Amino acid sequence: MLGANTDSLPTHEAWAKSIGGVDFPLLSDYNKELARKYQVLTDEAGGIALRGVFIIDPNGILQYASVNNLAVGRNVKEILRLLAACQAGGACPVNWEEGQEVFK
């Protein structure tokens, strides 16, 4: 897992400290290159990027993408469920939860 946004490294460090730290790396995309590549940069001049979640498998293939506007937060439980579904080895039916049967 990697967290990235267009803030500076000192801003990332202050944010992480304010929430008691994080156990994953944070990437400062201060030059906006990553935000441009993932097409989440909405304001080139201000450097404003939408909130995105991208699940990329070990082969570098995008398995899931979600982009929300700035007013919509993300649900960590749902992101973890989606990650488990991507790794489940089959088709996951509606409302599937980790540990349930998948269709092979």
Beta strands, then each sheet from edge to edge (+ up, - down):
strand 1: 3-5
strand 2: 26-28
strand 3: 41-43
strand 4: 48-49
strand 5: 51-56
strand 6: 62-68
sheet 1: 1+ 2+
sheet 2: 3+ 4-
sheet 3: 5+ 6-
end
